[in-house]
Amino acid sequence: MSQAPEDITSILIRWGEGDREALDRLIPMVYDELHRIAERYFRRERSDNTLQPTALVNEVYLRMVNQSGVSWQNRAHFFGIAANTMRRILVERARARNASKRGSGDYKLDLTDVSDIPAEGSHLDLLALDRALEQLASFDQQQSRIVEAKFFGGLSIEETAEVIGVSPATVKREWVLAKAWLFRELS
């Protein structure tokens, strides 16, 4: 039986206030959802990838536990931060792979089943996506955060709106614009 978002929110707040027991209660509550997000990425990954979903979730956990000064707002905020952390880990691995192979291949993600991001062909270069998101953030931080929350965090329109602090209608509108911009940049 899953916990209500309010339970997760109150535990996050206590963890943010320094309650280490809250973290021990939080992890089992969010682990399965983090693992599902990671599994979704790896279904789109190259078959020779050595990182597994469990290892990605563990790395996210280690990085998030070591963050200090985070004022957790709610469940959606937590998964937004987790999405950003997953993105960073995957990009770091892609850069390391390219450096070790001297650019002998792009690190690809399959976007055929990802929340409407249009793509020609079935794969997208993760490093190209990261560069495009950084470029998008340079002139529209909100759209970049929306893409990150939806693509890397698997958040719904409503959850993304909660994380970003805007209305669901704004998220829908900005999501359409961001997808169109990304499609053009990545084509």
FITORVEX-536779 format. One record per residue (C-alpha): residue number from 1; residue in three letters; x, y, z. Coordinates in pm, whole numbers, plus 50000, padded with zeros to 5 digits. Layout:
FITORVEX-536779
<site NUM,'Ala',<X,Y,Z>> ...
END
This chain:
FITORVEX-536779
<site 1,'Met',<50000,50000,50000>> <site 2,'Ser',<50147,50336,49902>> <site 3,'Gln',<50171,50630,50135>> <site 4,'Ala',<49976,50949,50079>> <site 5,'Pro',<50181,51241,49941>> <site 6,'Glu',<50115,51430,50265>> <site 7,'Asp',<50300,51160,50459>> <site 8,'Ile',<50600,51191,50230>> <site 9,'Thr',<50584,51569,50254>> <site 10,'Ser',<50585,51573,50634>> <site 11,'Ile',<50875,51327,50643>> <site 12,'Leu',<51068,51538,50390>> <site 13,'Ile',<51017,51846,50604>> <site 14,'Arg',<51142,51664,50914>> <site 15,'Trp',<51444,51536,50720>> <site 16,'Gly',<51516,51890,50598>> <site 17,'Glu',<51509,52002,50960>> <site 18,'Gly',<51780,51749,51043>> <site 19,'Asp',<51579,51446,51160>> <site 20,'Arg',<51790,51149,51038>> <site 21,'Glu',<51516,50902,51141>> <site 22,'Ala',<51289,51072,50890>> <site 23,'Leu',<51535,50982,50614>> <site 24,'Asp',<51527,50618,50724>> <site 25,'Arg',<51146,50620,50690>> <site 26,'Leu',<51150,50815,50363>> <site 27,'Ile',<51376,50589,50159>> <site 28,'Pro',<51144,50284,50151>> <site 29,'Met',<50856,50516,50060>> <site 30,'Val',<51026,50667,49754>> <site 31,'Tyr',<51265,50391,49648>> <site 32,'Asp',<51019,50202,49426>> <site 33,'Glu',<50919,50516,49239>> <site 34,'Leu',<51282,50618,49187>> <site 35,'His',<51358,50267,49065>> <site 36,'Arg',<51067,50279,48815>> <site 37,'Ile',<51201,50608,48677>> <site 38,'Ala',<51549,50458,48643>> <site 39,'Glu',<51412,50142,48476>> <site 40,'Arg',<51231,50357,48222>> <site 41,'Tyr',<51561,50523,48129>> <site 42,'Phe',<51742,50195,48093>> <site 43,'Arg',<51478,50049,47863>> <site 44,'Arg',<51581,50329,47626>> <site 45,'Glu',<51955,50292,47682>> <site 46,'Arg',<52216,50117,47476>> <site 47,'Ser',<52233,49745,47547>> <site 48,'Asp',<52602,49764,47644>> <site 49,'Asn',<52541,50005,47932>> <site 50,'Thr',<52707,49879,48249>> <site 51,'Leu',<52505,50096,48489>> <site 52,'Gln',<52186,49934,48614>> <site 53,'Pro',<51871,50101,48754>> <site 54,'Thr',<51949,49995,49110>> <site 55,'Ala',<52298,50145,49087>> <site 56,'Leu',<52155,50472,48950>> <site 57,'Val',<51901,50491,49235>> <site 58,'Asn',<52175,50419,49488>> <site 59,'Glu',<52392,50695,49342>> <site 60,'Val',<52098,50937,49353>> <site 61,'Tyr',<52038,50840,49715>> <site 62,'Leu',<52402,50898,49812>> <site 63,'Arg',<52410,51239,49647>> <site 64,'Met',<52078,51352,49792>> <site 65,'Val',<52161,51236,50145>> <site 66,'Asn',<52476,51445,50136>> <site 67,'Gln',<52292,51761,50036>> <site 68,'Ser',<52265,52013,50312>> <site 69,'Gly',<52043,52312,50351>> <site 70,'Val',<51759,52182,50133>> <site 71,'Ser',<51419,52303,50246>> <site 72,'Trp',<51205,52021,50115>> <site 73,'Gln',<50865,52155,50018>> <site 74,'Asn',<50677,51841,49916>> <site 75,'Arg',<50689,51512,49729>> <site 76,'Ala',<50700,51679,49386>> <site 77,'His',<50992,51898,49496>> <site 78,'Phe',<51181,51587,49608>> <site 79,'Phe',<51126,51410,49276>> <site 80,'Gly',<51224,51727,49090>> <site 81,'Ile',<51558,51728,49274>> <site 82,'Ala',<51592,51353,49213>> <site 83,'Ala',<51530,51413,48840>> <site 84,'Asn',<51804,51674,48829>> <site 85,'Thr',<52039,51438,49012>> <site 86,'Met',<51965,51150,48772>> <site 87,'Arg',<52030,51379,48478>> <site 88,'Arg',<52367,51484,48621>> <site 89,'Ile',<52473,51124,48688>> <site 90,'Leu',<52376,51007,48339>> <site 91,'Val',<52548,51304,48175>> <site 92,'Glu',<52865,51249,48381>> <site 93,'Arg',<52873,50884,48273>> <site 94,'Ala',<52813,50977,47909>> <site 95,'Arg',<53099,51228,47920>> <site 96,'Ala',<53329,50975,48085>> <site 97,'Arg',<53237,50711,47826>> <site 98,'Asn',<53302,50951,47539>> <site 99,'Ala',<53631,51064,47695>> <site 100,'Ser',<53750,50708,47747>> <site 101,'Lys',<53656,50612,47392>> <site 102,'Arg',<53773,50946,47253>> <site 103,'Gly',<53429,51021,47116>> <site 104,'Ser',<53392,50682,46950>> <site 105,'Gly',<53017,50682,46993>> <site 106,'Asp',<52730,50887,47118>> <site 107,'Tyr',<52550,50795,47434>> <site 108,'Lys',<52195,50739,47312>> <site 109,'Leu',<51857,50740,47478>> <site 110,'Asp',<51549,50602,47307>> <site 111,'Leu',<51273,50862,47306>> <site 112,'Thr',<51000,50660,47140>> <site 113,'Asp',<50802,50626,47464>> <site 114,'Val',<50900,50945,47645>> <site 115,'Ser',<50619,51186,47725>> <site 116,'Asp',<50575,51329,47377>> <site 117,'Ile',<50926,51464,47313>> <site 118,'Pro',<50934,51441,46936>> <site 119,'Ala',<51237,51286,46780>> <site 120,'Glu',<51322,51157,46439>> <site 121,'Gly',<51458,50808,46474>> <site 122,'Ser',<51444,50620,46798>> <site 123,'His',<51746,50757,46985>> <site 124,'Leu',<51871,51085,47118>> <site 125,'Asp',<52223,51173,47224>> <site 126,'Leu',<52211,51237,47600>> <site 127,'Leu',<52500,51482,47580>> <site 128,'Ala',<52324,51673,47302>> <site 129,'Leu',<52007,51683,47515>> <site 130,'Asp',<52206,51812,47812>> <site 131,'Arg',<52370,52083,47599>> <site 132,'Ala',<52030,52179,47456>> <site 133,'Leu',<51878,52200,47805>> <site 134,'Glu',<52165,52421,47922>> <site 135,'Gln',<52112,52645,47620>> <site 136,'Leu',<51735,52651,47682>> <site 137,'Ala',<51799,52742,48048>> <site 138,'Ser',<52013,53036,47938>> <site 139,'Phe',<51706,53210,47796>> <site 140,'Asp',<51412,53024,47956>> <site 141,'Gln',<51490,52863,48291>> <site 142,'Gln',<51127,52768,48346>> <site 143,'Gln',<51100,52565,48024>> <site 144,'Ser',<51428,52391,48102>> <site 145,'Arg',<51303,52294,48448>> <site 146,'Ile',<50976,52168,48299>> <site 147,'Val',<51159,51943,48053>> <site 148,'Glu',<51387,51816,48328>> <site 149,'Ala',<51096,51739,48562>> <site 150,'Lys',<50892,51562,48296>> <site 151,'Phe',<51171,51383,48107>> <site 152,'Phe',<51419,51300,48382>> <site 153,'Gly',<51177,51294,48673>> <site 154,'Gly',<50876,51140,48506>> <site 155,'Leu',<50652,51394,48679>> <site 156,'Ser',<50298,51460,48562>> <site 157,'Ile',<50179,51803,48446>> <site 158,'Glu',<50029,51865,48791>> <site 159,'Glu',<50341,51751,48980>> <site 160,'Thr',<50561,51960,48751>> <site 161,'Ala',<50339,52263,48814>> <site 162,'Glu',<50376,52208,49188>> <site 163,'Val',<50757,52180,49164>> <site 164,'Ile',<50795,52485,48938>> <site 165,'Gly',<50533,52691,49121>> <site 166,'Val',<50308,52767,48825>> <site 167,'Ser',<49967,52654,48706>> <site 168,'Pro',<49916,52326,48519>> <site 169,'Ala',<49799,52531,48218>> <site 170,'Thr',<50132,52714,48216>> <site 171,'Val',<50320,52384,48231>> <site 172,'Lys',<50118,52246,47939>> <site 173,'Arg',<50182,52557,47728>> <site 174,'Glu',<50553,52579,47815>> <site 175,'Trp',<50597,52202,47763>> <site 176,'Val',<50466,52232,47407>> <site 177,'Leu',<50700,52524,47335>> <site 178,'Ala',<51000,52352,47495>> <site 179,'Lys',<50939,52029,47302>> <site 180,'Ala',<50920,52219,46975>> <site 181,'Trp',<51241,52407,47053>> <site 182,'Leu',<51421,52085,47155>> <site 183,'Phe',<51302,51905,46842>> <site 184,'Arg',<51445,52181,46627>> <site 185,'Glu',<51774,52191,46820>> <site 186,'Leu',<51822,51816,46827>> <site 187,'Ser',<51718,51740,46469>> 
END
